Amino acid sequence: MIFNICKLSINSFHYIFDDLIEVLAASLVDLGHECTISINNTYADRINILIGSIMFNQVLANRLLVNPCIIYQMEILDEHHGHLKKYPYYLDLLSSAVAIWEYSPKNKAFLESKGFNNVCYVPPGYHPISEKIKWQNKREYDFIFIGSISDRRIKFLNKLSDRGFKVATISEKNKVFGQKRDEIIGCSKIIVNVHCFESINTLETVRVSYFLANKALVISEESDHDPYGGGIIYAKYEELVDCCEKSIHNFCDLENIAENGFQEIRKLDMRGIVRDAISHLRFERLPMSKLSVEQIHREKTGKVSDKWASYLPFYDELFEKYRTQKLSLLEIGIQNGGSLETWKTFFADASVIIGCDIDERCSNLQYDDSRVSIVVGDANQTHTINTIKNICSNFEIVIDDGSHKSNDILNSFFIYFPFVKPGGLYVIEDTHTLYKNDFGGGILNEFSAYSFFKKLIDVINIQFWGNELPIEVYFRTFFPLGQMPLFLRDGWVESVEFRNSMIVIRKSQIATHEKLGDRIITGSSAQVNDEVLKLLKS
């Protein structure tokens, strides 16, 4: 897939997001995706990931959200405290996103309580690219705080200073970022983390993850959760200064906590986190121009799907004209159900997708898409046929990936080809089985499904047979006289295409055996053979 990470820049403080952007981009590339990075610009042909101060500039955010975007949400969400009450339109911006990647489990629960069903927990994690800080043997600062300034943070930092400790502060006021920031951190013994608001205890994992990836010793105010398993020292706000004083006097003895924090953040491998988040994307809401059947199939991580490599690019070619239609599709034989995920993604505007399988375990397959239905039963039995018809009885595409046995293939074709709409397709997969005796095939078997479909080539050209052979007699190998399907007699088969292990039958727009059409002659100069001009005059 092609991703674009778009950083929203509304002031010079946007550099605080660079660490996360770097980790996210590196993770996407490691997973085999293409990734670009832009500032205040999104693209229609890529999956955009918005990172930055989205809440604080509605006009810019709306402009960027014209293209499909994932919002990586990193604001504290609370109706009564924090910034949300000042910027209530922010929830509307979030509702415009293809998906919301949420850094906080508390925020995720808040959004889901508001009816958002496209939220995925994506905590900032580890990537080796984060390891940058060079720790100095002699540390100039006892403590360093990094983040925006609030009254309670200032109060805490002043108390540390009043006890005689040397405290460094990096905030929006001094605008120290990147390498310069890392140099100051490398000259500090302990990083302190304090919540901005008294009533909101959401852990600042965006910053903390970077510190832990660099083996920093972190002391934090008690938080809503601890994803780092003892890799951080926590204390209540009113006890935080005392905790810091105690820790600085035992600094050399606390290196094991910093090491533990490093090992814990490594368990949160950002590549795995991103892979999981991508697997939960609703592809039908993403830009489809770059997503081929092959891309969707190879990159999917949900239910297992099993297709031969040659099928995938051919399906792109075969199904291109249908992909934006509100079509109906039936697949016979779905096994683990993964192919239905591919079809619902590729055919983003499809109205009905039915999967039928004889295996009762398929009844346990679940899809978060109302367009997808599962029918369990033998596709050629009356009860199953009626169940399918009750859902839909006209399909643009029918795919037979069932038992691959000759008799089943033929019976399914006789039953379901009439369900195909004019101009639609009937696809039979894995027809190499028809060369095997135990599948009812064999290269010399005149009763096999392959022999039947080869006869369809003659049926397509029946207008040139003359009156020597009735079509019912030609098919006597397969049908007793008077029992041949009407669609063969009436001329509904437009074409038959044979490929390695696949047969594609296209249905005519109208029932007719006169398929060649009129003879169209153009031009006026016939220097080699002027007989053709006589036809033109007639």
BELMO-V845054 format. One record per residue. N is the residue number from 0. RES is the residue in three letters. D_LAST is the distance of its C-alpha to the last C-alpha in Angstrom with 1 decimal. Layout:
n;res;d_last
N;RES;D_LAST
N;RES;D_LAST
This chain:
n;res;d_last
0;MET;58.1
1;ILE;58.5
2;PHE;61.5
3;ASN;63.0
4;ILE;66.6
5;CYS;67.0
6;LYS;70.6
7;LEU;71.4
8;SER;73.8
9;ILE;75.6
10;ASN;78.8
11;SER;80.5
12;PHE;81.4
13;HIS;77.9
14;TYR;79.3
15;ILE;81.0
16;PHE;77.6
17;ASP;77.0
18;ASP;78.8
19;LEU;76.6
20;ILE;73.4
21;GLU;74.4
22;VAL;75.1
23;LEU;71.9
24;ALA;69.7
25;ALA;71.4
26;SER;71.0
27;LEU;67.2
28;VAL;66.8
29;ASP;68.9
30;LEU;66.7
31;GLY;63.7
32;HIS;62.2
33;GLU;61.4
34;CYS;63.6
35;THR;64.0
36;ILE;66.7
37;SER;66.3
38;ILE;68.6
39;ASN;67.4
40;ASN;63.7
41;THR;61.3
42;TYR;57.7
43;ALA;54.7
44;ASP;53.7
45;ARG;57.1
46;ILE;59.6
47;ASN;62.3
48;ILE;65.9
49;LEU;68.0
50;ILE;71.7
51;GLY;74.3
52;SER;75.7
53;ILE;72.8
54;MET;75.1
55;PHE;76.4
56;ASN;73.4
57;GLN;71.0
58;VAL;68.7
59;LEU;68.2
60;ALA;67.8
61;ASN;65.1
62;ARG;63.2
63;LEU;63.3
64;LEU;62.4
65;VAL;59.0
66;ASN;57.9
67;PRO;58.7
68;CYS;62.4
69;ILE;65.1
70;ILE;68.4
71;TYR;71.4
72;GLN;74.0
73;MET;77.5
74;GLU;79.2
75;ILE;82.0
76;LEU;80.7
77;ASP;83.2
78;GLU;83.0
79;HIS;86.7
80;HIS;87.4
81;GLY;85.7
82;HIS;82.9
83;LEU;80.5
84;LYS;82.3
85;LYS;82.0
86;TYR;78.2
87;PRO;76.9
88;TYR;73.3
89;TYR;73.4
90;LEU;72.4
91;ASP;69.3
92;LEU;68.4
93;LEU;69.0
94;SER;66.7
95;SER;63.8
96;ALA;64.2
97;VAL;62.0
98;ALA;65.3
99;ILE;69.0
100;TRP;71.0
101;GLU;74.6
102;TYR;77.6
103;SER;80.1
104;PRO;80.3
105;LYS;82.2
106;ASN;79.4
107;LYS;76.8
108;ALA;78.7
109;PHE;78.8
110;LEU;75.1
111;GLU;74.4
112;SER;76.8
113;LYS;74.6
114;GLY;71.5
115;PHE;70.0
116;ASN;68.3
117;ASN;67.0
118;VAL;70.3
119;CYS;71.2
120;TYR;74.7
121;VAL;74.4
122;PRO;77.9
123;PRO;78.4
124;GLY;79.0
125;TYR;79.9
126;HIS;78.1
127;PRO;80.0
128;ILE;78.7
129;SER;81.2
130;GLU;84.3
131;LYS;85.4
132;ILE;88.9
133;LYS;91.7
134;TRP;94.9
135;GLN;98.0
136;ASN;101.3
137;LYS;103.1
138;ARG;101.5
139;GLU;102.3
140;TYR;101.3
141;ASP;102.6
142;PHE;99.7
143;ILE;96.3
144;PHE;94.2
145;ILE;90.5
146;GLY;88.6
147;SER;88.6
148;ILE;91.9
149;SER;93.2
150;ASP;96.7
151;ARG;97.4
152;ARG;96.2
153;ILE;98.4
154;LYS;101.4
155;PHE;101.0
156;LEU;100.7
157;ASN;103.7
158;LYS;105.7
159;LEU;104.9
160;SER;105.9
161;ASP;109.1
162;ARG;110.1
163;GLY;110.0
164;PHE;106.7
165;LYS;104.5
166;VAL;101.1
167;ALA;97.8
168;THR;95.1
169;ILE;91.5
170;SER;89.7
171;GLU;87.4
172;LYS;90.3
173;ASN;90.9
174;LYS;87.2
175;VAL;87.9
176;PHE;84.9
177;GLY;83.6
178;GLN;85.8
179;LYS;88.7
180;ARG;88.7
181;ASP;88.8
182;GLU;91.7
183;ILE;93.7
184;ILE;93.0
185;GLY;94.1
186;CYS;97.4
187;SER;97.9
188;LYS;99.6
189;ILE;98.1
190;ILE;95.0
191;VAL;95.6
192;ASN;93.0
193;VAL;93.8
194;HIS;91.6
195;CYS;90.7
196;PHE;91.5
197;GLU;94.4
198;SER;92.5
199;ILE;89.5
200;ASN;90.2
201;THR;86.7
202;LEU;87.1
203;GLU;85.7
204;THR;83.9
205;VAL;81.7
206;ARG;84.7
207;VAL;86.8
208;SER;84.2
209;TYR;84.3
210;PHE;88.1
211;LEU;88.2
212;ALA;85.7
213;ASN;88.2
214;LYS;91.2
215;ALA;92.8
216;LEU;95.6
217;VAL;94.4
218;ILE;96.6
219;SER;94.7
220;GLU;95.6
221;GLU;95.0
222;SER;91.3
223;ASP;89.0
224;HIS;88.2
225;ASP;89.1
226;PRO;86.2
227;TYR;88.4
228;GLY;90.9
229;GLY;94.1
230;GLY;92.8
231;ILE;93.9
232;ILE;97.3
233;TYR;97.1
234;ALA;99.7
235;LYS;100.0
236;TYR;99.9
237;GLU;103.6
238;GLU;104.4
239;LEU;102.0
240;VAL;104.5
241;ASP;107.0
242;CYS;104.4
243;CYS;103.4
244;GLU;107.1
245;LYS;107.8
246;SER;104.7
247;ILE;105.4
248;HIS;108.9
249;ASN;107.3
250;PHE;104.3
251;CYS;104.8
252;ASP;105.1
253;LEU;101.7
254;GLU;99.5
255;ASN;98.5
256;ILE;97.0
257;ALA;94.8
258;GLU;93.8
259;ASN;93.1
260;GLY;90.9
261;PHE;88.9
262;GLN;88.4
263;GLU;87.3
264;ILE;84.8
265;ARG;83.3
266;LYS;82.6
267;LEU;80.3
268;ASP;77.8
269;MET;75.3
270;ARG;72.5
271;GLY;73.0
272;ILE;73.3
273;VAL;70.1
274;ARG;68.2
275;ASP;69.3
276;ALA;68.4
277;ILE;64.8
278;SER;64.5
279;HIS;65.2
280;LEU;62.5
281;ARG;59.9
282;PHE;56.9
283;GLU;54.5
284;ARG;56.5
285;LEU;56.1
286;PRO;53.5
287;MET;50.8
288;SER;48.7
289;LYS;50.9
290;LEU;51.6
291;SER;49.3
292;VAL;49.6
293;GLU;51.4
294;GLN;53.9
295;ILE;54.6
296;HIS;55.1
297;ARG;57.3
298;GLU;59.4
299;LYS;60.0
300;THR;63.5
301;GLY;63.5
302;LYS;62.5
303;VAL;61.5
304;SER;57.9
305;ASP;56.8
306;LYS;53.4
307;TRP;52.3
308;ALA;51.9
309;SER;48.2
310;TYR;47.3
311;LEU;48.4
312;PRO;46.1
313;PHE;43.1
314;TYR;44.0
315;ASP;43.9
316;GLU;40.4
317;LEU;39.4
318;PHE;41.1
319;GLU;40.7
320;LYS;38.1
321;TYR;40.5
322;ARG;43.8
323;THR;43.9
324;GLN;42.7
325;LYS;45.1
326;LEU;44.1
327;SER;45.8
328;LEU;46.6
329;LEU;48.2
330;GLU;49.9
331;ILE;51.3
332;GLY;54.3
333;ILE;56.1
334;GLN;59.5
335;ASN;61.5
336;GLY;59.0
337;GLY;58.3
338;SER;54.5
339;LEU;54.5
340;GLU;56.4
341;THR;53.6
342;TRP;50.9
343;LYS;52.7
344;THR;53.2
345;PHE;49.7
346;PHE;48.1
347;ALA;50.4
348;ASP;48.6
349;ALA;48.2
350;SER;49.4
351;VAL;50.2
352;ILE;51.1
353;ILE;52.4
354;GLY;54.1
355;CYS;54.9
356;ASP;57.4
357;ILE;59.4
358;ASP;62.5
359;GLU;64.9
360;ARG;66.2
361;CYS;63.0
362;SER;64.3
363;ASN;66.7
364;LEU;63.9
365;GLN;64.2
366;TYR;61.8
367;ASP;62.7
368;ASP;59.2
369;SER;58.4
370;ARG;54.7
371;VAL;55.8
372;SER;56.7
373;ILE;58.1
374;VAL;57.5
375;VAL;59.8
376;GLY;58.9
377;ASP;56.7
378;ALA;53.1
379;ASN;52.1
380;GLN;54.9
381;THR;54.4
382;HIS;57.0
383;THR;55.6
384;ILE;52.0
385;ASN;53.3
386;THR;55.3
387;ILE;52.3
388;LYS;50.2
389;ASN;53.0
390;ILE;52.6
391;CYS;48.9
392;SER;46.1
393;ASN;43.0
394;PHE;42.8
395;GLU;40.6
396;ILE;42.2
397;VAL;44.1
398;ILE;46.1
399;ASP;47.7
400;ASP;50.8
401;GLY;52.8
402;SER;54.5
403;HIS;51.9
404;LYS;52.5
405;SER;49.5
406;ASN;50.1
407;ASP;50.7
408;ILE;47.6
409;LEU;45.5
410;ASN;47.3
411;SER;47.0
412;PHE;43.2
413;PHE;42.8
414;ILE;45.0
415;TYR;44.0
416;PHE;40.3
417;PRO;39.7
418;PHE;41.9
419;VAL;39.5
420;LYS;37.5
421;PRO;33.7
422;GLY;33.0
423;GLY;36.5
424;LEU;38.1
425;TYR;40.3
426;VAL;42.4
427;ILE;44.6
428;GLU;47.3
429;ASP;49.6
430;THR;47.5
431;HIS;49.5
432;THR;51.8
433;LEU;49.3
434;TYR;50.4
435;LYS;53.9
436;ASN;55.2
437;ASP;57.5
438;PHE;54.6
439;GLY;52.8
440;GLY;50.6
441;GLY;50.6
442;ILE;48.1
443;LEU;47.8
444;ASN;48.2
445;GLU;45.2
446;PHE;46.5
447;SER;46.6
448;ALA;44.7
449;TYR;43.1
450;SER;41.7
451;PHE;40.3
452;PHE;38.5
453;LYS;37.1
454;LYS;35.6
455;LEU;33.8
456;ILE;31.6
457;ASP;30.2
458;VAL;29.9
459;ILE;27.7
460;ASN;25.3
461;ILE;25.7
462;GLN;22.1
463;PHE;21.9
464;TRP;25.1
465;GLY;23.8
466;ASN;26.4
467;GLU;29.2
468;LEU;31.3
469;PRO;32.0
470;ILE;32.6
471;GLU;36.2
472;VAL;37.1
473;TYR;35.8
474;PHE;38.3
475;ARG;41.1
476;THR;43.2
477;PHE;43.5
478;PHE;43.2
479;PRO;44.5
480;LEU;41.9
481;GLY;41.2
482;GLN;42.6
483;MET;39.6
484;PRO;39.1
485;LEU;36.5
486;PHE;34.9
487;LEU;33.8
488;ARG;32.4
489;ASP;30.5
490;GLY;29.0
491;TRP;31.1
492;VAL;31.5
493;GLU;29.2
494;SER;30.8
495;VAL;33.9
496;GLU;35.7
497;PHE;38.7
498;ARG;41.4
499;ASN;44.9
500;SER;46.6
501;MET;44.0
502;ILE;40.9
503;VAL;38.6
504;ILE;36.3
505;ARG;34.0
506;LYS;33.1
507;SER;29.6
508;GLN;29.2
509;ILE;27.9
510;ALA;28.3
511;THR;25.1
512;HIS;24.2
513;GLU;20.6
514;LYS;21.6
515;LEU;19.0
516;GLY;16.7
517;ASP;13.1
518;ARG;11.7
519;ILE;12.1
520;ILE;11.2
521;THR;13.3
522;GLY;14.9
523;SER;14.2
524;SER;16.6
525;ALA;15.9
526;GLN;19.2
527;VAL;19.6
528;ASN;16.3
529;ASP;13.4
530;GLU;11.4
531;VAL;10.1
532;LEU;8.6
533;LYS;6.2
534;LEU;5.1
535;LEU;5.5
536;LYS;3.8
537;SER;0.0
